[in-house]
């Protein structure tokens, strides 16, 4: 009997830990509901042979909704993949946050100062910037002048994007498990004058919070019942 109670305690404790982990990921989703291009994270259950539960982190890679803006440097990636950027330290990272801007030298950068692609310089005197759906960037000295090609915003894909490592600032780095990286060519994924919203499903996450709370309360009640049984067992031995 004691062995069975100990097994129940172990499983219940493990299950409660999983639920608290799941709650942490949902809280992260809520915190990033307004983060451009953010991909929500879910915590899936895996039941072991002994009946205990542990969780595995999964990233929801679905494309978020398009939000129109009036900034010509804003772009939304409306297809699978990421935009490679280079930090000031030379590290290659990947993002879907297309709220770009120019640095003091005119180069297209992220809001954290990372260089977009291999370096796309936009002359500060041009009157118009056009970003094609394939990522080609053109500038116009005057609105009706002939456009000048200044570079391409690249898009890359991974075999297993869920394995990319989140390093903060809405950026990721490749890992051993993210698989082969490949440049996407001849695509039409990029939309100018807009950003991709996060794909957080607030209603679904609120529902999940209620389920988690119910599960934690049930586990807590079970632990109290087991504790009471132990107390009675001790009293009988005295």
C-alpha positions in Angstrom: 0.0 0.0 0.0 2.8 2.3 0.9 4.5 1.7 -2.4 1.3 2.5 -4.3 0.9 5.8 -2.4 4.5 6.8 -3.1 3.9 6.1 -6.8 0.8 8.2 -6.8 2.7 11.0 -5.0 5.5 10.9 -7.5 3.1 10.9 -10.5 1.0 13.7 -9.1 4.0 15.8 -8.3 5.4 15.3 -11.8 2.0 16.2 -13.4 1.7 19.4 -11.3 5.2 20.4 -12.4 4.2 19.9 -16.0 1.1 22.1 -15.5 3.1 24.9 -14.0 5.5 24.7 -17.0 2.6 24.8 -19.3 1.3 27.9 -17.5 4.7 29.6 -17.9 4.6 29.1 -21.7 1.0 30.5 -21.9 2.1 33.5 -19.8 4.9 34.0 -22.4 2.3 33.9 -25.2 0.2 36.5 -23.5 3.2 38.7 -22.9 4.0 38.6 -26.7 0.5 39.0 -28.1 1.5 42.3 -29.6 5.1 41.3 -30.6 5.6 41.5 -34.4 5.9 38.0 -36.0 5.9 36.2 -32.6 5.2 32.5 -32.8 3.2 31.1 -29.9 4.6 28.2 -27.9 2.6 25.2 -26.6 3.5 22.5 -24.1 2.3 19.1 -25.3 1.7 16.2 -23.0 3.7 12.9 -23.4 2.5 10.0 -21.2 5.3 7.6 -20.0 4.8 3.9 -19.7 4.2 4.2 -16.0 1.4 6.7 -16.5 3.3 9.8 -15.5 3.2 12.9 -17.7 6.0 15.2 -19.0 5.8 17.9 -21.5 7.6 18.9 -24.8 7.8 22.4 -26.0 6.4 23.0 -29.5 6.5 26.2 -31.6 3.4 27.1 -33.6 4.8 28.2 -37.0 1.6 29.4 -38.5 1.7 32.8 -40.2 0.2 35.6 -38.3 -2.3 38.2 -39.6 -1.1 41.1 -41.8 -1.4 44.5 -40.2 -1.1 47.4 -42.6 1.1 50.4 -41.8 2.2 53.6 -43.6 5.9 52.9 -43.2 7.6 51.8 -46.5 10.3 50.0 -44.6 7.8 47.8 -42.8 7.5 44.3 -44.4 5.5 41.3 -43.4 6.7 37.8 -44.2 3.5 36.0 -45.4 5.0 32.5 -45.9 7.1 30.0 -44.2 10.7 31.0 -43.3 12.8 33.6 -41.6 14.8 36.7 -42.6 18.5 36.4 -41.7 20.1 39.3 -39.9 23.6 40.0 -38.6 24.3 41.4 -35.1 27.0 44.0 -34.6 29.1 41.1 -33.2 28.8 39.2 -36.5 26.4 36.6 -35.3 23.8 35.4 -37.8 20.2 35.3 -36.4 16.8 34.9 -37.9 13.6 36.9 -37.4 10.1 37.4 -38.8 9.8 40.9 -37.3 9.9 43.1 -40.4 9.6 46.5 -38.6 12.8 47.7 -40.2 14.5 51.1 -40.1 17.7 52.7 -41.4 20.9 53.3 -39.3 23.1 56.4 -39.6 24.8 55.0 -42.7 21.5 54.3 -44.4 21.6 50.5 -44.0 18.4 48.6 -43.4 18.4 47.3 -39.8 16.1 45.7 -37.2 14.9 47.7 -34.3 17.7 46.1 -32.2 20.3 47.3 -34.7 21.0 44.1 -36.6 21.9 44.3 -40.3 19.2 42.9 -42.6 20.6 40.4 -45.1 24.1 41.1 -46.3 23.6 44.8 -46.2 21.0 46.9 -48.0 21.8 50.6 -48.2 19.0 53.1 -48.9 20.0 56.6 -50.0 18.5 59.1 -47.6 17.8 61.5 -50.5 15.5 59.1 -52.4 11.9 60.0 -52.5 10.5 56.4 -52.7 11.4 52.9 -51.6 9.7 49.9 -53.2 10.1 46.4 -51.8 8.9 43.7 -54.1 7.1 40.5 -53.0 10.3 38.5 -53.7 12.3 40.8 -51.4 14.0 42.9 -54.1 14.5 46.5 -52.9 14.4 49.5 -55.3 14.8 53.2 -54.6 13.6 56.1 -56.7 15.6 59.4 -56.6 12.4 61.1 -57.7 9.0 59.4 -57.6 8.8 59.1 -61.4 12.5 58.3 -62.0 13.8 54.9 -63.1 14.2 52.6 -60.1 17.6 51.6 -58.8 18.1 48.1 -57.4 19.9 48.2 -54.0 19.6 44.7 -52.7 17.3 41.8 -51.8 15.8 40.9 -48.4 16.6 37.2 -48.2 14.2 34.5 -46.9 15.5 31.2 -45.6 13.7 28.0 -44.4 14.8 25.2 -42.1 13.9 21.5 -42.2 12.7 21.7 -38.5 12.0 25.3 -37.6 10.5 24.3 -34.3 14.1 23.4 -33.1 15.4 27.0 -33.6 16.6 28.5 -30.4 14.9 31.7 -29.2 17.6 34.2 -28.1 15.2 37.1 -27.3 14.4 40.3 -29.1 12.2 38.1 -31.4 15.2 36.5 -32.9 16.4 32.9 -33.3 19.6 31.0 -33.9 20.1 27.7 -35.7 20.7 24.5 -33.7 21.8 21.0 -34.5 18.2 19.9 -34.6 16.8 22.7 -36.8 18.1 21.0 -39.8 19.4 22.2 -43.2 19.0 25.8 -44.0 18.1 26.8 -47.6 17.5 30.1 -49.4 14.0 30.5 -50.7 14.0 31.7 -54.3 11.3 32.9 -56.6 8.8 33.5 -53.8 6.2 36.1 -53.2 6.1 36.0 -49.4 7.0 39.6 -48.7 4.4 42.4 -48.4 5.4 46.0 -48.0 3.7 48.6 -45.8 2.7 46.1 -43.1 3.9 43.8 -40.4 3.0 40.3 -39.4 1.1 40.1 -36.1 1.8 37.4 -33.5 -0.2 34.2 -34.1 -1.2 33.8 -30.4 -4.7 32.5 -30.1 -5.8 34.4 -27.0 -9.2 32.6 -26.6 -7.6 29.1 -26.8 -4.9 30.1 -24.3 -7.5 31.5 -21.9 -9.4 28.2 -22.1 -6.2 26.3 -21.5 -5.5 28.4 -18.4 -8.9 27.3 -16.9 -8.0 23.7 -17.6 -4.6 24.0 -16.0 -6.1 25.6 -12.9 -8.6 22.8 -12.6 -5.8 20.2 -13.0 -3.6 21.9 -10.4 -6.5 22.1 -8.0 -7.4 18.4 -8.5 -3.8 17.4 -8.0 -3.5 19.5 -4.9 -6.7 17.9 -3.5 -5.3 14.5 -4.2 -2.1 15.3 -2.3 -4.0 16.5 0.7 -6.0 13.3 0.7 -2.8 11.2 0.5 -1.3 13.3 3.3 -4.4 12.6 5.4 -4.1 8.8 4.8 -0.4 8.9 5.9 -1.4 10.7 9.1 -4.0 8.1 9.9 -1.6 5.3 9.1 0.9 6.8 11.5 -1.7 7.1 14.2 -2.5 3.4 13.9 1.1 2.5 14.5 1.3 4.5 17.7 
